[in-house]
Structures are given as structure tokens and as C-alpha cells.
Amino acid sequence: MISAHEPARTPVASVASGRPSLPPGEWASDIAVSLALLAVLVVIFPAEHPLTVAGNFAMVASTAWRRKAPLFMLGVVTVGGLLVLATSHQMVPGVVVVPLAAYSVARWVPGRSSRWTLLIGGVASVLAPLRWTGNFGPIVSGDTTRLVAIGVLTVMCAGSIVAPYAMGRRVLESIRLVEQRQAAQAERDAHTLAEREQQLRIREAQGRAQIARELHDIVAHSLSVMIVQAEGGRALAAKRPDAALEALATIAESGREALTEMRRIVSVLRGAPDGAADFAPSPGVDDIPELVTRSGLPADYRIVGDPPRVPQTLGLTAYRVVQEALTNVLRHAGPDAAAAVTLTYGHGLVVVEVSDDGRGTDETSDGQGTGLRGMRERVEAMGGRLTSGPLPEGGFLVRASLPFTAPTGDRVPADTRITADDTPGSSR
């Protein structure tokens, strides 16, 4: 019996060659079926002409190659059928193999090669009824019985070939469609996996850049403050010992803070458990006054507008911008430079400005170093914009515009001003 559904284990990838590569067990099953049919044929088929017997046995034996070599089976069935038609006018049992051959070729042979089944089957559908009804004798006018018999047998023979052939092609196309869907799904999965890997690499790169910015801001600013305080303390050691002691205290405090920040970052990088890592609150806008005071610069700090309580990420960005800008002032503006830090709050916008009246960047710097690049990356990550450059009257200006959505909360007094003229470094 011909089934429209092949087992899932049947190979499909080898269909294009017309010679499926079957596992030994499946080909053995086809051979066993062929032998069983031959045994039945020996019992029920009466002995006639030797060529008839040979053709009949050849047609049945070809079933062993129905999946391994379907075109070979078609050839054997054709030759065997011609031997039978040439030597016998009876319908032999081997004709039951014809629908199976039509199905096998349609199922396993792609392209136009399978159409030989229809051509050979069409010829056989005419020759066989003629042989069975009258030994190829002429159709006498008025021989209605034989004419009807030929017509009925021809339709039956053609149907026994066309129907299995159509069923085999349908199964083949269905499996091809499944293969195409599986290939498309595999391609989508591979594309998704590649995108995920790319996203992971991007996040890793972003994480490394963020860690580099944090380390740069902490180390560069702390060392710059310590150097300025050390130089000022040395200059004041003989004249004002109290101021020198205050400078040493500032150096120690800056070193401790830098060490604490370094330990916090390293503990997070090492994947320390929640109880081992120090998750102290990140600095924000409320810590900027102390940052300006400890910078050792003659600095002026102002708040313009009525500031709301800003998000923590924005506060950290503003703090790091001020920190890096003051570090650049310490490094490049010269010993007598003064700085001005202004935070201006508008509608959904915070503008951070840090300017100085020094000499600007030194001769070996273009003013676009690692510090400014890190600030720009921070600001752009918040959806803001950073501008920097020398001032017409001298000095240097860094301006960061940071947009935000103001949450409801307490307001702090506006127009707050502090000065750092009394810091140890302000005597330069």
C-alpha cells in the first residue's frame, strides 16, 4: 500500500541525486519485502512462457531498489513489462509493482527525470489493455464490448500511474518546503546569535570604556590635587607651618578617597559578593562644592536657577565633568590661574560650565586629550552635548549641556555661591 507520509528518518538531503543513501537496515527491509513478494509470486503464478516468468519476477524483484535506486527500478519494471506483454496476454501479478514504481520515482527523483514515469506509463496504459482484450488484434467496427473494456482498462491503468506519481511529488514538495523552513529558521537563529554576540561585545567595550573613564577621573584628579597641595605646602612650610599642615591633611584625604574609589571599582570588577563590595553612593551635584573646595584652586562656584533633585546618573556625570575640568585647570592653566564653576538649571536642562583665566592648554597639547574625550563620552551617553575651547580673553572653557526630566522633590536655594579663596593652594 502506498503511503503519502514517509518516516521522519528517511533521508531527504540526497534526493537531488535520485539515489537516496539509505541506512543498511532500511535497505534490508526493502529487500525483505521484495523476497516476500517473490515467494508469493512462486505460489500463485502459474508456469507459462519462460520470458513471462522472467519478466514477472524481474518486476517484483525491482522493489528492493525502490528507494535506493528508483530510476533503476523504473527501468527494470519497463523491461519486465515488455517481456510480459510480448509473451503473455494475461494480467500478471507483477503489475501491482507499477504504482509503487511510479510513486518511488516521483518521491525520490527530482526535476524532469521523473517525468519518464508518465511517458512510459502512458504508453503502457494503452498497450496493456489492447494485449489483455484481444492480443493486439484490430478493433472491428461494432465490437463495442472490447472497445468499452479497452477504455475502462486504459483509464484504470493511467490512474494507477498518475495518482501515485502525484502523491509522490506532493510528498517531495512538502519535505522540500519543510527543509526550506528549517534552513530559514537556522539562518534566523544564526543571525540572532550573531547579533547577541555583537551586542555582548559592544557592552563589553562600553564597560571597559566606562571603567577607563572612572579610573582616569579618580587617579588624574586625585594626583593633580595632591601635587598642587604638595607644592603649595612646600612653599608655605617655612612661612606658614599651619597652612603646610593643612595641605598635608588635604593630600592624605585625597589619597584615602582615591584609594577607596579604586578599591570599590576593583571589588566590583572581581565580582565580589554583595557583602564584600563597597557600594557607597556615587558622588553627585551635592558633592561638587566640596570637590571645588578640595581642588586647591582659587575657584568660584555658583548655582543659577531653581534646581530640582536631579537623577543620580546625571549628578554623577556633572560631578565627573567638573572633576576632570578642574584637573585640566590644575595641569594646564598655570600656577596663578583661577577657576569658575557654574551650574545653570533651566527647563529640563542642566548646563555645567568650568572656565579658567590661565594660559589654556600647554604647548604639547591640542586641548582634545583623554580627559576631554572621556567627558564628551559621558555627556553624550546622557543625551547631552559637550563643547570646549579657549576663551577670547584667555583661559579655557568647558560647557556640558545635560537634558533631564525633573522629578517631583525638594528644591534647593537658588543662586548659591561659595568661594575657595582661602584654600591652601589659593596663595599661588
C-alpha positions as CSV (number, residue, x, y, z in Angstrom):
1,M,0.0,0.0,0.0
2,I,1.3,3.4,-0.9
3,S,1.5,5.9,1.9
4,A,1.7,9.7,1.5
5,H,3.8,10.0,4.6
6,E,7.4,8.8,4.7
7,P,9.1,8.1,8.1
8,A,11.0,11.0,9.5
9,R,14.2,9.0,9.4
10,T,14.1,8.8,5.6
11,P,17.0,10.9,4.2
12,V,15.9,13.9,2.2
13,A,19.2,15.7,1.5
14,S,20.2,13.1,-1.0
15,V,17.0,13.4,-3.1
16,A,18.7,15.6,-5.7
17,S,20.8,12.7,-7.0
18,G,17.9,10.3,-7.4
19,R,19.8,7.7,-5.4
20,P,19.0,8.2,-1.7
21,S,21.6,6.9,0.7
22,L,19.7,4.6,2.9
23,P,20.9,3.1,6.2
24,P,21.6,-0.6,5.8
25,G,18.6,-1.5,8.0
26,E,16.1,0.3,5.7
27,W,17.5,-1.2,2.5
28,A,17.4,-4.6,4.2
29,S,13.7,-4.1,4.8
30,D,13.1,-3.3,1.2
31,I,15.0,-6.4,0.2
32,A,12.9,-8.5,2.6
33,V,9.7,-7.1,1.2
34,S,10.9,-7.9,-2.3
35,L,11.7,-11.5,-1.3
36,A,8.3,-12.0,0.3
37,L,6.6,-10.8,-2.8
38,L,8.7,-13.2,-4.9
39,A,7.8,-16.1,-2.6
40,V,4.1,-15.3,-3.0
41,L,4.6,-15.0,-6.8
42,V,6.0,-18.5,-7.0
43,V,2.9,-19.9,-5.3
44,I,0.2,-18.1,-7.2
45,F,1.8,-17.6,-10.6
46,P,1.3,-20.5,-13.0
47,A,4.2,-21.6,-15.1
48,E,4.0,-20.2,-18.6
49,H,6.5,-19.0,-21.1
50,P,9.9,-18.6,-19.5
51,L,10.2,-15.0,-20.6
52,T,6.9,-14.2,-19.0
53,V,8.1,-15.8,-15.7
54,A,11.4,-13.9,-16.0
55,G,9.7,-10.5,-16.7
56,N,7.2,-11.1,-13.9
57,F,9.9,-12.0,-11.4
58,A,12.1,-9.0,-12.6
59,M,9.2,-6.6,-12.0
60,V,8.7,-7.9,-8.4
61,A,12.4,-8.1,-7.6
62,S,12.9,-4.5,-8.5
63,T,11.0,-3.4,-5.4
64,A,14.3,-3.9,-3.5
65,W,15.6,-0.7,-5.2
66,R,12.5,1.4,-4.9
67,R,14.3,3.9,-2.5
68,K,17.9,3.2,-3.2
69,A,17.7,3.5,-7.0
70,P,14.2,4.4,-8.1
71,L,15.2,5.1,-11.7
72,F,16.8,1.6,-11.9
73,M,13.6,0.2,-10.6
74,L,11.7,2.0,-13.3
75,G,13.9,0.6,-16.0
76,V,13.6,-3.0,-14.7
77,V,9.8,-2.7,-14.5
78,T,9.7,-1.3,-18.0
79,V,11.8,-4.2,-19.4
80,G,9.9,-6.8,-17.4
81,G,6.6,-5.4,-18.6
82,L,7.7,-5.5,-22.2
83,L,8.7,-9.2,-21.8
84,V,5.3,-10.0,-20.3
85,L,3.4,-8.1,-23.0
86,A,5.4,-9.8,-25.7
87,T,4.8,-13.3,-24.3
88,S,1.5,-13.3,-22.5
89,H,-2.0,-11.9,-22.9
90,Q,-2.9,-12.2,-19.3
91,M,-2.6,-9.7,-16.5
92,V,0.3,-11.0,-14.4
93,P,0.7,-10.3,-10.6
94,G,3.7,-8.2,-11.3
95,V,1.5,-5.3,-12.4
96,V,1.0,-4.4,-8.7
97,V,4.6,-3.1,-8.7
98,V,3.7,-0.4,-11.3
99,P,2.0,2.0,-8.9
100,L,4.8,1.6,-6.4
101,A,7.4,2.3,-9.1
102,A,5.5,5.5,-10.2
103,Y,5.4,6.7,-6.6
104,S,9.1,5.9,-5.8
105,V,10.4,7.7,-8.9
106,A,8.1,10.8,-8.2
107,R,9.1,10.7,-4.5
108,W,12.9,10.3,-4.9
109,V,13.8,11.7,-8.3
110,P,13.7,15.5,-8.6
111,G,13.4,17.5,-11.8
112,R,12.4,16.4,-15.2
113,S,13.9,12.9,-15.0
114,S,10.9,11.7,-13.0
115,R,8.6,12.5,-16.0
116,W,9.8,9.4,-17.8
117,T,7.4,7.6,-15.5
118,L,4.4,9.4,-17.1
119,L,5.7,8.8,-20.6
120,I,6.3,5.1,-20.1
121,G,3.1,4.7,-18.1
122,G,1.1,6.4,-20.8
123,V,2.3,4.0,-23.5
124,A,1.8,1.0,-21.2
125,S,-1.7,2.2,-20.3
126,V,-2.6,1.8,-24.0
127,L,-0.6,-1.3,-24.9
128,A,-1.6,-3.4,-21.9
129,P,-5.4,-3.2,-22.4
130,L,-5.0,-3.9,-26.1
131,R,-3.0,-7.0,-25.2
132,W,-5.3,-8.2,-22.5
133,T,-8.5,-7.8,-24.5
134,G,-7.5,-9.1,-27.9
135,N,-3.9,-10.0,-28.3
136,F,-3.2,-6.7,-30.2
137,G,-5.9,-7.7,-32.7
138,P,-7.8,-5.0,-34.7
139,I,-10.8,-3.4,-33.2
140,V,-13.7,-4.5,-35.5
141,S,-16.4,-1.9,-36.2
142,G,-19.2,-2.6,-33.8
143,D,-17.1,-4.5,-31.3
144,T,-18.5,-2.4,-28.5
145,T,-17.7,-4.7,-25.7
146,R,-14.0,-4.8,-26.4
147,L,-13.9,-1.1,-27.0
148,V,-15.5,-0.4,-23.7
149,A,-13.2,-2.8,-22.0
150,I,-10.1,-1.2,-23.5
151,G,-11.4,2.3,-22.4
152,V,-12.0,1.2,-18.9
153,L,-8.7,-0.7,-18.6
154,T,-6.8,2.3,-20.1
155,V,-8.3,4.7,-17.5
156,M,-7.6,2.3,-14.7
157,C,-4.0,1.8,-15.8
158,A,-3.4,5.5,-16.3
159,G,-5.0,6.2,-12.9
160,S,-2.7,3.6,-11.2
161,I,0.3,5.6,-12.5
162,V,-0.8,9.2,-12.4
163,A,-2.3,9.1,-8.8
164,P,0.8,7.5,-7.2
165,Y,3.0,9.9,-9.2
166,A,1.1,12.9,-8.0
167,M,1.2,11.6,-4.4
168,G,5.0,11.1,-4.6
169,R,5.5,14.6,-6.0
170,R,3.3,16.1,-3.2
171,V,5.4,14.4,-0.6
172,L,8.6,15.5,-2.2
173,E,7.5,19.1,-2.3
174,S,6.2,19.0,1.2
175,I,9.6,17.8,2.5
176,R,11.3,20.4,0.4
177,L,9.1,23.1,2.0
178,V,10.0,21.8,5.5
179,E,13.7,21.9,4.6
180,Q,13.4,25.4,3.3
181,R,11.6,26.5,6.5
182,Q,14.2,24.7,8.7
183,A,17.0,26.4,6.7
184,A,15.4,29.8,7.0
185,Q,14.9,29.2,10.7
186,A,18.5,28.1,11.1
187,E,19.6,31.3,9.3
188,R,17.5,33.4,11.5
189,D,18.8,31.7,14.6
190,A,22.4,32.2,13.4
191,H,21.6,35.9,12.7
192,T,20.1,36.3,16.1
193,L,23.1,34.6,17.7
194,A,25.5,36.9,15.8
195,E,23.5,39.9,16.9
196,R,23.6,38.8,20.5
197,E,27.4,38.2,20.3
198,Q,27.8,41.7,18.7
199,Q,25.7,43.2,21.5
200,L,27.8,41.5,24.1
201,R,31.0,42.8,22.5
202,I,29.5,46.3,22.4
203,R,28.5,46.1,26.0
204,E,31.9,44.8,27.0
205,A,33.6,47.6,25.1
206,Q,31.3,50.1,26.7
207,G,32.0,48.6,30.1
208,R,35.8,48.8,29.5
209,A,35.4,52.4,28.4
210,Q,33.4,53.3,31.4
211,I,35.9,51.7,33.7
212,A,38.7,53.5,32.0
213,R,36.9,56.9,32.4
214,E,36.3,56.2,36.1
215,L,39.9,55.3,36.7
216,H,41.1,58.2,34.7
217,D,38.9,60.7,36.6
218,I,39.8,59.3,40.0
219,V,43.6,58.9,39.5
220,A,44.2,62.0,37.4
221,H,42.2,64.4,39.7
222,S,43.5,62.9,42.9
223,L,47.1,63.0,41.8
224,S,46.7,66.5,40.4
225,V,45.3,67.8,43.7
226,M,48.0,66.0,45.7
227,I,50.7,67.5,43.5
228,V,49.3,71.0,43.8
229,Q,48.9,70.7,47.6
230,A,52.3,69.3,48.0
231,E,53.9,72.1,46.0
232,G,51.9,74.7,48.0
233,G,52.7,73.1,51.3
234,R,56.4,73.0,50.5
235,A,56.3,76.7,49.6
236,L,54.5,77.5,52.9
237,A,56.4,75.2,55.1
238,A,58.8,77.9,56.4
239,K,56.4,80.9,56.4
240,R,53.1,79.4,57.4
241,P,53.5,76.0,59.1
242,D,49.8,75.8,59.8
243,A,48.9,76.1,56.1
244,A,51.5,73.5,55.3
245,L,49.9,71.1,57.8
246,E,46.5,71.8,56.2
247,A,48.0,71.0,52.8
248,L,49.4,67.7,54.1
249,A,45.9,66.9,55.5
250,T,44.3,67.6,52.1
251,I,46.9,65.3,50.4
252,A,46.2,62.5,52.9
253,E,42.4,62.9,52.5
254,S,42.7,62.9,48.7
255,G,44.8,59.8,48.7
256,R,42.4,58.0,51.0
257,E,39.4,58.9,48.8
258,A,41.2,57.8,45.7
259,L,42.2,54.5,47.3
260,T,38.6,54.0,48.5
261,E,37.3,54.6,44.9
262,M,39.9,52.3,43.5
263,R,39.1,49.5,45.9
264,R,35.4,49.9,45.1
265,I,35.9,49.6,41.4
266,V,38.3,46.7,41.7
267,S,36.0,44.8,44.0
268,V,33.1,45.2,41.5
269,L,35.4,44.0,38.7
270,R,36.4,41.0,40.7
271,G,32.8,40.1,41.2
272,A,32.9,40.4,44.9
273,P,29.7,39.3,46.8
274,D,27.2,41.8,47.9
275,G,28.6,41.9,51.4
276,A,32.2,42.3,50.3
277,A,32.0,45.1,47.7
278,D,31.7,48.7,48.9
279,F,28.6,50.1,47.2
280,A,28.8,53.6,48.6
281,P,26.6,56.2,46.9
282,S,28.1,57.7,43.8
283,P,29.1,61.3,44.0
284,G,26.6,63.8,42.6
285,V,25.8,67.5,42.3
286,D,25.6,67.9,46.1
287,D,29.3,66.9,46.3
288,I,30.5,69.4,43.7
289,P,31.1,72.2,46.4
290,E,33.4,70.0,48.4
291,L,35.2,69.0,45.2
292,V,35.8,72.6,44.3
293,T,37.0,73.4,47.8
294,R,39.5,70.5,47.8
295,S,40.8,71.2,44.4
296,G,43.4,73.7,45.7
297,L,42.4,76.3,43.2
298,P,41.1,79.9,43.7
299,A,37.7,78.8,42.5
300,D,34.2,80.3,42.4
301,Y,31.1,78.1,42.4
302,R,27.6,79.2,41.5
303,I,24.2,77.7,41.0
304,V,21.9,79.7,38.7
305,G,18.2,78.9,38.6
306,D,15.9,76.9,40.9
307,P,17.4,73.4,40.7
308,P,15.3,70.3,41.2
309,R,16.6,67.0,42.6
310,V,18.4,65.5,39.6
311,P,18.7,61.8,38.8
312,Q,21.8,60.0,40.2
313,T,23.3,59.3,36.8
314,L,23.1,62.9,35.7
315,G,24.5,64.0,39.1
316,L,27.5,61.7,38.6
317,T,28.0,62.9,35.1
318,A,28.0,66.6,36.2
319,Y,30.4,65.7,39.1
320,R,32.8,63.9,36.7
321,V,32.7,66.8,34.2
322,V,33.6,69.3,37.0
323,Q,36.3,67.0,38.4
324,E,38.0,66.5,35.0
325,A,37.7,70.1,34.1
326,L,39.3,71.2,37.4
327,T,42.1,68.6,36.8
328,N,42.8,70.1,33.5
329,V,43.0,73.6,35.1
330,L,45.5,72.2,37.6
331,R,47.6,70.6,34.9
332,H,47.5,73.1,32.1
333,A,46.3,76.6,33.2
334,G,49.4,77.6,35.1
335,P,50.2,78.3,38.8
336,D,48.3,81.6,39.1
337,A,45.1,80.5,37.3
338,A,41.6,80.8,38.9
339,A,38.6,78.8,38.0
340,A,34.8,79.4,37.9
341,V,32.3,76.6,38.2
342,T,28.7,77.3,37.3
343,L,25.6,75.1,37.3
344,T,22.7,76.6,35.5
345,Y,19.3,74.9,35.8
346,G,16.6,75.6,33.1
347,H,13.5,73.8,32.0
348,G,14.6,70.2,31.7
349,L,18.3,71.1,31.2
350,V,21.4,71.4,33.4
351,V,24.3,73.4,32.0
352,V,27.7,72.8,33.7
353,E,30.4,75.4,32.9
354,V,34.0,75.3,34.1
355,S,36.3,78.1,33.0
356,D,39.7,79.5,34.0
357,D,41.7,82.6,33.3
358,G,45.0,80.7,32.8
359,R,47.2,80.1,29.8
360,G,45.0,77.3,28.4
361,T,46.5,74.1,27.1
362,D,50.3,73.8,27.1
363,E,52.4,73.8,24.0
364,T,52.4,70.0,23.7
365,S,48.6,69.6,24.0
366,D,45.9,70.2,21.5
367,G,43.2,70.5,24.1
368,Q,41.5,67.3,22.9
369,G,43.1,64.8,25.1
370,T,41.8,61.8,27.0
371,G,40.1,63.8,29.7
372,L,38.0,65.9,27.2
373,R,37.2,62.7,25.2
374,G,36.1,61.0,28.4
375,M,33.9,63.9,29.3
376,R,32.3,64.0,25.9
377,E,31.5,60.3,26.0
378,R,29.9,60.7,29.4
379,V,27.8,63.7,28.3
380,E,26.7,62.1,25.0
381,A,25.7,58.9,26.9
382,M,23.2,61.1,28.8
383,G,21.9,62.6,25.6
384,G,23.8,65.9,26.1
385,R,26.4,67.9,24.4
386,L,29.9,69.0,25.4
387,T,31.7,72.0,24.0
388,S,35.2,73.1,24.9
389,G,37.9,75.5,23.7
390,P,40.0,78.6,24.6
391,L,38.3,81.9,25.5
392,P,38.9,85.1,23.5
393,E,40.2,86.9,26.6
394,G,42.4,84.0,27.6
395,G,41.8,80.8,29.5
396,F,39.7,77.8,28.7
397,L,36.0,76.9,28.9
398,V,34.3,73.5,29.2
399,R,30.5,73.5,28.9
400,A,28.2,70.5,29.2
401,S,24.5,70.6,28.5
402,L,22.6,67.7,30.1
403,P,18.9,67.3,29.4
404,F,16.8,65.5,32.0
405,T,13.2,65.1,33.2
406,A,12.8,66.8,36.5
407,P,11.2,64.6,39.2
408,T,9.0,66.0,41.9
409,G,11.0,66.7,45.0
410,D,12.5,69.3,47.2
411,R,14.1,72.4,45.8
412,V,17.4,73.8,46.9
413,P,18.0,77.5,47.4
414,A,19.0,79.3,44.1
415,D,22.0,81.5,43.5
416,T,24.1,79.7,46.0
417,R,27.7,80.8,45.9
418,I,30.9,79.6,47.6
419,T,34.5,80.6,47.1
420,A,37.7,78.8,47.7
421,D,40.0,81.8,48.1
422,D,41.1,80.6,51.5
423,T,42.3,77.1,50.4
424,P,45.9,76.3,50.8
425,G,46.5,76.4,47.1
426,S,45.0,79.8,46.6
427,S,48.1,81.7,47.7
428,R,49.8,80.9,44.4
